[in-house]
Amino acid sequence: MSDIKTSEPPQLRRGRFWARLILVTSLIYGVGYFVLMDSHRPTSQFRGANDYYESSFRWAQKRHASKGDAGPETRIPEVTVFNFLYAPLDKIFFRIFPRPDVEIEELRSIGYYQ
Protein backbone atom coordinates (compact mmCIF):
# COMPACT_ATOMS: atom_id res chain seq x y z
CA MET A 1 0.00 0.00 0.00
CA SER A 2 1.22 3.46 -0.77
CA ASP A 3 1.26 6.44 1.57
CA ILE A 4 0.00 8.89 -1.04
CA LYS A 5 -2.32 11.40 0.58
CA THR A 6 -5.37 12.40 -1.32
CA SER A 7 -6.18 16.02 -0.80
CA GLU A 8 -9.40 17.70 -1.67
CA PRO A 9 -9.58 19.46 -5.00
CA PRO A 10 -8.65 23.18 -5.02
CA GLN A 11 -12.17 24.12 -6.14
CA LEU A 12 -13.64 22.56 -3.00
CA ARG A 13 -11.10 24.36 -0.79
CA ARG A 14 -11.90 27.68 -2.50
CA GLY A 15 -15.62 27.06 -2.11
CA ARG A 16 -15.25 26.37 1.61
CA PHE A 17 -13.12 29.48 2.01
CA TRP A 18 -15.75 31.68 0.35
CA ALA A 19 -18.58 30.05 2.32
CA ARG A 20 -16.76 30.73 5.58
CA LEU A 21 -15.95 34.29 4.55
CA ILE A 22 -19.59 34.99 3.68
CA LEU A 23 -20.77 33.43 6.94
CA VAL A 24 -18.31 35.41 9.09
CA THR A 25 -19.08 38.66 7.25
CA SER A 26 -22.84 38.10 7.67
CA LEU A 27 -22.43 37.38 11.37
CA ILE A 28 -20.31 40.49 11.92
CA TYR A 29 -22.86 42.58 9.98
CA GLY A 30 -25.79 41.20 11.98
CA VAL A 31 -24.15 41.47 15.40
CA GLY A 32 -22.83 44.93 14.50
CA TYR A 33 -26.38 46.14 13.93
CA PHE A 34 -27.40 45.34 17.49
CA VAL A 35 -24.19 46.74 18.96
CA LEU A 36 -23.97 49.97 16.95
CA MET A 37 -27.56 50.93 16.25
CA ASP A 38 -30.21 52.24 18.65
CA SER A 39 -33.56 50.87 17.48
CA HIS A 40 -35.47 53.05 19.95
CA ARG A 41 -34.49 56.34 18.31
CA PRO A 42 -35.23 57.29 14.69
CA THR A 43 -33.14 59.90 12.90
CA SER A 44 -35.89 62.32 11.91
CA GLN A 45 -39.20 63.62 13.14
CA PHE A 46 -40.88 63.00 9.82
CA ARG A 47 -41.38 59.45 8.52
CA GLY A 48 -41.33 60.55 4.87
CA ALA A 49 -38.14 62.62 5.14
CA ASN A 50 -35.00 61.72 3.19
CA ASP A 51 -33.01 61.61 6.41
CA TYR A 52 -35.45 59.28 8.20
CA TYR A 53 -34.13 55.92 9.41
CA GLU A 54 -35.92 53.77 11.96
CA SER A 55 -32.81 53.45 14.10
CA SER A 56 -29.79 55.64 14.69
CA PHE A 57 -26.13 55.17 15.49
CA ARG A 58 -25.90 54.90 19.29
CA TRP A 59 -23.17 57.51 19.63
CA ALA A 60 -24.36 59.93 16.95
CA GLN A 61 -24.18 63.61 17.78
CA LYS A 62 -27.42 65.53 18.18
CA ARG A 63 -28.55 67.67 15.27
CA HIS A 64 -28.49 71.42 15.55
CA ALA A 65 -31.52 73.61 14.95
CA SER A 66 -29.85 75.19 11.91
CA LYS A 67 -27.31 74.01 9.36
CA GLY A 68 -23.79 73.35 10.49
CA ASP A 69 -22.98 73.54 14.16
CA ALA A 70 -25.02 76.69 14.69
CA GLY A 71 -28.08 76.87 16.86
CA PRO A 72 -29.13 74.78 19.81
CA GLU A 73 -28.98 70.98 19.75
CA THR A 74 -32.18 69.07 19.12
CA ARG A 75 -33.14 65.64 20.49
CA ILE A 76 -32.75 64.08 17.07
CA PRO A 77 -29.48 62.28 16.23
CA GLU A 78 -27.44 63.01 13.12
CA VAL A 79 -27.50 60.58 10.20
CA THR A 80 -24.20 58.70 9.96
CA VAL A 81 -22.62 56.28 7.51
CA PHE A 82 -23.93 53.45 9.71
CA ASN A 83 -27.51 54.45 8.82
CA PHE A 84 -26.71 53.85 5.15
CA LEU A 85 -24.78 50.67 5.90
CA TYR A 86 -27.52 49.14 8.05
CA ALA A 87 -30.57 50.45 6.14
CA PRO A 88 -31.41 47.01 4.65
CA LEU A 89 -31.19 45.30 8.04
CA ASP A 90 -33.17 48.16 9.58
CA LYS A 91 -36.06 47.50 7.19
CA ILE A 92 -36.00 43.77 7.89
CA PHE A 93 -35.80 44.26 11.67
CA PHE A 94 -38.74 46.68 11.84
CA ARG A 95 -40.82 44.56 9.47
CA ILE A 96 -40.39 41.58 11.81
CA PHE A 97 -40.51 43.57 15.07
CA PRO A 98 -42.62 46.73 14.57
CA ARG A 99 -42.50 49.41 17.25
CA PRO A 100 -45.05 48.90 20.01
CA ASP A 101 -47.76 51.58 20.28
CA VAL A 102 -46.40 52.61 23.67
CA GLU A 103 -42.99 53.38 22.17
CA ILE A 104 -44.55 55.29 19.28
CA GLU A 105 -46.51 57.45 21.72
CA GLU A 106 -43.38 57.99 23.82
CA LEU A 107 -41.47 59.12 20.75
CA ARG A 108 -44.36 61.34 19.68
CA SER A 109 -44.37 63.02 23.11
CA ILE A 110 -40.70 64.01 22.80
CA GLY A 111 -41.00 65.42 19.29
CA TYR A 112 -40.88 62.50 16.88
CA TYR A 113 -43.73 61.73 14.48
CA GLN A 114 -45.22 65.19 14.17
N, C-alpha and C positions, 0 to 999 in steps of 0.2 A: 504494500500500500504506500502511496506517496503522501507526503506532507504538504501538498500544494493547497494553499488557502484559497477559498473562493470568496471573493469580496462581492459586495452588491454593485450593480452597475452604476456608473456615474450619474445617469439620469435619475435613478431612485434617490441617490444621496442629495442631488440638487433639489428634487421635489420635496424631500423631508426638510431640507434647510429652509426653503421658501414657506412651507407650511408652518414651521416653527416661528419664522420671522413674522408672518402674518398674525399668528396667534398671540405672540408677545406684544406686537404693536397694538392689536385690538384690545388686549387686556390693559395695557398702559393708557390707551385712549379712554377706555371705559372707567377705570379707576380714577384717572385724572379729572374726569368730569365731576365726580362726587367730592374730590379733594379741593379742586380749584373753584368750582362754581357754587353760588348761593342760589338755590332754587326758590327761596322765599322772597326774593327781591328782584323785580323786573328792572329793566334799564330805562324805561320811559313811562310817563303818565298815560300816554295815549296808545292803545293797542294797535292802531293802524299806522303809527309813525314808522319812518324808515329806521330809526334808532331803537326800536322796541325789540327786546329779547326777553323771553320768559324768565331767564335767570341771569345773574351778573357775576363777574369775577369777584370773589370774596374780598380782595384787598384793593378794589378799584377806588380811585379818588371820587369824591362827590363832585357833581357838576356845579358850575357857577351859574348865577342868574343871567349873566350875559356872556358873550363870546370871550374866549381866552380865559385868563385867570381873574378877570374883573368881576366885581359884584359879589354878593354873599353866596355861600355854598347852599345848595339845595339838598334834599334828602335822597335825590336820585343819583345812582352811581354812573360814572362815565362808561361808555362802550369801549371795550378793549379788544385786542386781537383774539383773546380767548372766546369772546362772544361769536366771532366769525368761525373760529376753529370748532367750537362745540355746538354750533347752530343745528346741525342735523341730529345730534344726540338730544339736544334740547327739545326738538319737535317730537321725537319718539318718546322721551320721558314724560312730557306733559300730555301726550295722547294716551299713554298707559295710565298715568297717575295725574289726573286733572286736579287743579287747586280746589281744596274744600271751600264751601261757601263762607265759612267763618274766616278763612285766610283772605279771601277776596274782599270781604267787608272790612277787615283789619287794614288791608292795603288801601282801600278806598278812603278810610278815615284819616290816613296820614298823607293823602295827596295823590295816590295812584288811581287810575281808572276814573278820570273825570269825564 
